[in-house]
Amino acid sequence: AMLDFAMKVCDRSHEIDDNDFAPLHAHGFDDEDIWDIAAITAFFGLSNRMASFSGMQPNNEFFLMGRVPREKPKTH
């Protein structure tokens, strides 16, 4: 329920209505939790889009993490 809601915030936030909150409440999320899910999702969407359009990159070490294969340890 949480991930479905977060994806809707990301992709179709203009469609969110009261019906989207019921499944979250059924899973134990309160209104403050729902606010947090939406706010964090929206913030990451904003910051990632700003970084992408402006060409921002983190420092080289962080940027290369997961992009460059690690050297396998040599076996003797």
Biotite code that builds the C-alpha atoms (Angstrom):
import biotite.structure as struc

atoms = struc.array([
    struc.Atom([0.000, 0.000, 0.000], chain_id="A", res_id=1, res_name="ALA", atom_name="CA", element="C"),
    struc.Atom([2.801, 2.399, 0.915], chain_id="A", res_id=2, res_name="MET", atom_name="CA", element="C"),
    struc.Atom([4.747, 1.808, -2.293], chain_id="A", res_id=3, res_name="LEU", atom_name="CA", element="C"),
    struc.Atom([1.603, 2.041, -4.431], chain_id="A", res_id=4, res_name="ASP", atom_name="CA", element="C"),
    struc.Atom([0.814, 5.382, -2.811], chain_id="A", res_id=5, res_name="PHE", atom_name="CA", element="C"),
    struc.Atom([4.386, 6.648, -3.223], chain_id="A", res_id=6, res_name="ALA", atom_name="CA", element="C"),
    struc.Atom([4.357, 5.709, -6.908], chain_id="A", res_id=7, res_name="MET", atom_name="CA", element="C"),
    struc.Atom([1.068, 7.543, -7.382], chain_id="A", res_id=8, res_name="LYS", atom_name="CA", element="C"),
    struc.Atom([2.534, 10.632, -5.682], chain_id="A", res_id=9, res_name="VAL", atom_name="CA", element="C"),
    struc.Atom([5.468, 10.390, -8.076], chain_id="A", res_id=10, res_name="CYS", atom_name="CA", element="C"),
    struc.Atom([3.575, 9.650, -11.287], chain_id="A", res_id=11, res_name="ASP", atom_name="CA", element="C"),
    struc.Atom([0.010, 10.941, -10.869], chain_id="A", res_id=12, res_name="ARG", atom_name="CA", element="C"),
    struc.Atom([-0.190, 13.192, -7.813], chain_id="A", res_id=13, res_name="SER", atom_name="CA", element="C"),
    struc.Atom([-3.011, 15.204, -9.386], chain_id="A", res_id=14, res_name="HIS", atom_name="CA", element="C"),
    struc.Atom([-5.226, 12.087, -9.149], chain_id="A", res_id=15, res_name="GLU", atom_name="CA", element="C"),
    struc.Atom([-4.818, 11.509, -5.399], chain_id="A", res_id=16, res_name="ILE", atom_name="CA", element="C"),
    struc.Atom([-8.048, 11.670, -3.424], chain_id="A", res_id=17, res_name="ASP", atom_name="CA", element="C"),
    struc.Atom([-9.494, 10.353, -0.158], chain_id="A", res_id=18, res_name="ASP", atom_name="CA", element="C"),
    struc.Atom([-9.792, 6.851, -1.620], chain_id="A", res_id=19, res_name="ASN", atom_name="CA", element="C"),
    struc.Atom([-5.990, 6.614, -1.691], chain_id="A", res_id=20, res_name="ASP", atom_name="CA", element="C"),
    struc.Atom([-5.742, 7.040, 2.084], chain_id="A", res_id=21, res_name="PHE", atom_name="CA", element="C"),
    struc.Atom([-8.021, 4.152, 3.130], chain_id="A", res_id=22, res_name="ALA", atom_name="CA", element="C"),
    struc.Atom([-5.562, 1.353, 2.215], chain_id="A", res_id=23, res_name="PRO", atom_name="CA", element="C"),
    struc.Atom([-2.809, 3.166, 4.103], chain_id="A", res_id=24, res_name="LEU", atom_name="CA", element="C"),
    struc.Atom([-4.996, 3.572, 7.187], chain_id="A", res_id=25, res_name="HIS", atom_name="CA", element="C"),
    struc.Atom([-5.893, -0.138, 6.933], chain_id="A", res_id=26, res_name="ALA", atom_name="CA", element="C"),
    struc.Atom([-2.171, -0.955, 7.118], chain_id="A", res_id=27, res_name="HIS", atom_name="CA", element="C"),
    struc.Atom([-1.736, 1.145, 10.261], chain_id="A", res_id=28, res_name="GLY", atom_name="CA", element="C"),
    struc.Atom([-0.454, 4.398, 8.781], chain_id="A", res_id=29, res_name="PHE", atom_name="CA", element="C"),
    struc.Atom([-1.883, 7.552, 10.341], chain_id="A", res_id=30, res_name="ASP", atom_name="CA", element="C"),
    struc.Atom([-2.283, 10.924, 8.631], chain_id="A", res_id=31, res_name="ASP", atom_name="CA", element="C"),
    struc.Atom([1.168, 12.074, 9.751], chain_id="A", res_id=32, res_name="GLU", atom_name="CA", element="C"),
    struc.Atom([2.726, 8.915, 8.288], chain_id="A", res_id=33, res_name="ASP", atom_name="CA", element="C"),
    struc.Atom([0.891, 9.523, 5.010], chain_id="A", res_id=34, res_name="ILE", atom_name="CA", element="C"),
    struc.Atom([2.166, 13.115, 4.948], chain_id="A", res_id=35, res_name="TRP", atom_name="CA", element="C"),
    struc.Atom([5.712, 11.832, 5.483], chain_id="A", res_id=36, res_name="ASP", atom_name="CA", element="C"),
    struc.Atom([5.409, 9.275, 2.667], chain_id="A", res_id=37, res_name="ILE", atom_name="CA", element="C"),
    struc.Atom([4.125, 11.932, 0.267], chain_id="A", res_id=38, res_name="ALA", atom_name="CA", element="C"),
    struc.Atom([6.623, 14.605, 1.341], chain_id="A", res_id=39, res_name="ALA", atom_name="CA", element="C"),
    struc.Atom([9.668, 12.334, 1.082], chain_id="A", res_id=40, res_name="ILE", atom_name="CA", element="C"),
    struc.Atom([8.522, 10.988, -2.280], chain_id="A", res_id=41, res_name="THR", atom_name="CA", element="C"),
    struc.Atom([7.920, 14.500, -3.617], chain_id="A", res_id=42, res_name="ALA", atom_name="CA", element="C"),
    struc.Atom([11.249, 15.797, -2.289], chain_id="A", res_id=43, res_name="PHE", atom_name="CA", element="C"),
    struc.Atom([13.248, 12.993, -3.895], chain_id="A", res_id=44, res_name="PHE", atom_name="CA", element="C"),
    struc.Atom([11.382, 13.515, -7.166], chain_id="A", res_id=45, res_name="GLY", atom_name="CA", element="C"),
    struc.Atom([12.183, 17.232, -7.079], chain_id="A", res_id=46, res_name="LEU", atom_name="CA", element="C"),
    struc.Atom([15.828, 16.858, -6.100], chain_id="A", res_id=47, res_name="SER", atom_name="CA", element="C"),
    struc.Atom([16.518, 14.097, -8.630], chain_id="A", res_id=48, res_name="ASN", atom_name="CA", element="C"),
    struc.Atom([14.915, 16.079, -11.449], chain_id="A", res_id=49, res_name="ARG", atom_name="CA", element="C"),
    struc.Atom([16.890, 19.207, -10.532], chain_id="A", res_id=50, res_name="MET", atom_name="CA", element="C"),
    struc.Atom([20.125, 17.218, -10.402], chain_id="A", res_id=51, res_name="ALA", atom_name="CA", element="C"),
    struc.Atom([19.378, 15.598, -13.765], chain_id="A", res_id=52, res_name="SER", atom_name="CA", element="C"),
    struc.Atom([18.471, 18.746, -15.688], chain_id="A", res_id=53, res_name="PHE", atom_name="CA", element="C"),
    struc.Atom([21.398, 20.702, -14.281], chain_id="A", res_id=54, res_name="SER", atom_name="CA", element="C"),
    struc.Atom([23.952, 17.938, -14.790], chain_id="A", res_id=55, res_name="GLY", atom_name="CA", element="C"),
    struc.Atom([24.865, 17.867, -11.085], chain_id="A", res_id=56, res_name="MET", atom_name="CA", element="C"),
    struc.Atom([27.040, 14.977, -10.008], chain_id="A", res_id=57, res_name="GLN", atom_name="CA", element="C"),
    struc.Atom([28.331, 13.972, -6.613], chain_id="A", res_id=58, res_name="PRO", atom_name="CA", element="C"),
    struc.Atom([32.044, 13.611, -6.027], chain_id="A", res_id=59, res_name="ASN", atom_name="CA", element="C"),
    struc.Atom([33.755, 11.074, -8.297], chain_id="A", res_id=60, res_name="ASN", atom_name="CA", element="C"),
    struc.Atom([34.085, 8.341, -5.678], chain_id="A", res_id=61, res_name="GLU", atom_name="CA", element="C"),
    struc.Atom([30.372, 8.367, -4.898], chain_id="A", res_id=62, res_name="PHE", atom_name="CA", element="C"),
    struc.Atom([29.332, 8.779, -8.541], chain_id="A", res_id=63, res_name="PHE", atom_name="CA", element="C"),
    struc.Atom([31.313, 5.705, -9.600], chain_id="A", res_id=64, res_name="LEU", atom_name="CA", element="C"),
    struc.Atom([29.872, 3.453, -6.878], chain_id="A", res_id=65, res_name="MET", atom_name="CA", element="C"),
    struc.Atom([27.906, 0.712, -8.592], chain_id="A", res_id=66, res_name="GLY", atom_name="CA", element="C"),
    struc.Atom([28.902, 1.955, -12.049], chain_id="A", res_id=67, res_name="ARG", atom_name="CA", element="C"),
    struc.Atom([32.392, 0.476, -12.164], chain_id="A", res_id=68, res_name="VAL", atom_name="CA", element="C"),
    struc.Atom([32.781, -3.247, -11.545], chain_id="A", res_id=69, res_name="PRO", atom_name="CA", element="C"),
    struc.Atom([34.790, -4.135, -8.473], chain_id="A", res_id=70, res_name="ARG", atom_name="CA", element="C"),
    struc.Atom([37.979, -6.070, -8.889], chain_id="A", res_id=71, res_name="GLU", atom_name="CA", element="C"),
    struc.Atom([37.556, -9.653, -7.804], chain_id="A", res_id=72, res_name="LYS", atom_name="CA", element="C"),
    struc.Atom([40.058, -10.831, -5.232], chain_id="A", res_id=73, res_name="PRO", atom_name="CA", element="C"),
    struc.Atom([42.787, -12.942, -6.735], chain_id="A", res_id=74, res_name="LYS", atom_name="CA", element="C"),
    struc.Atom([42.843, -16.529, -5.599], chain_id="A", res_id=75, res_name="THR", atom_name="CA", element="C"),
    struc.Atom([46.109, -18.330, -5.148], chain_id="A", res_id=76, res_name="HIS", atom_name="CA", element="C"),
])
